[in-house]
């Protein structure tokens, strides 16, 4: 496996390949959704067959973290290059195997809006209902206004019965 525009190979001190960072699969994550992993409670995130496999996994994470820390500028440069390549040449071999970063960014923003809005609502308590409104709304800038109209006792139960046209004509 040669090192390409969309990946980094991570080796141990004996030059044995341990892992690969595929930047073509990167996804946007908002800061409030990042959780710091603590080695002491690593079992919260995955299971292990033995204490030895747990130790080996933690060792792998440490090597990966060290590599990422030492190469952050190189990774950011390559990631930015790949990001623009995907936008400029969507049919290239690399772009075809690369996530649609723009669409993922839009979905990340959408997710954050929905999560934030859910906390403020009185009657709507379902993400499904909010995504239904968002997906059917032509002018996304009206999302919060439309949701506030739907967030009433008499409309909250039948949101999924509204047509796209009705949702777009609500305000």
DARACOR-V331893 format. One record per backbone hydrogen bond with DSSP energy under -0.5 kcal/mol. NH is the residue of the N-H (numbers start at 1). CO is the residue of the C=O. If there is no record, write none. Layout:
NH_CO + NH_CO
This chain:
7_4 + 8_21 + 10_19 + 11_9 + 12_16 + 15_12 + 17_15 + 18_10 + 19_10 + 21_8 + 22_20 + 23_6 + 23_21 + 24_6 + 25_22 + 26_23 + 33_30 + 34_31 + 39_37 + 41_38 + 42_39 + 44_41 + 45_42 + 46_42 + 54_50 + 55_51 + 56_52 + 57_53 + 58_54 + 59_55 + 60_56 + 61_57 + 62_58 + 63_59 + 64_60 + 65_61 + 66_62 + 67_63 + 68_64 + 69_65 + 70_66 + 71_67 + 72_69 + 75_71 + 76_72 + 77_73 + 78_74 + 79_75 + 80_76 + 81_77 + 82_78 + 83_79 + 84_80 + 85_81 + 86_82 + 87_83 + 88_84 + 89_85 + 92_89 + 96_92 + 97_93 + 97_94 + 98_95 + 99_24 + 101_99 + 104_100 + 105_101 + 106_102 + 107_103 + 108_104 + 109_105 + 110_106 + 111_107 + 112_108 + 113_109 + 114_110 + 115_111 + 116_112 + 117_113 + 118_114 + 119_115 + 120_116 + 120_117 + 121_117 + 121_118 + 125_123 + 130_126 + 131_127 + 132_128 + 133_129 + 134_130 + 135_131 + 136_132 + 137_133 + 137_134 + 140_138 + 142_139 + 143_140 + 146_142 + 147_143 + 148_144 + 149_145 + 150_146 + 151_147 + 152_150 + 155_152 + 156_152 + 158_155 + 159_156 + 161_158 + 162_159 + 167_163 + 168_164 + 169_165 + 170_167
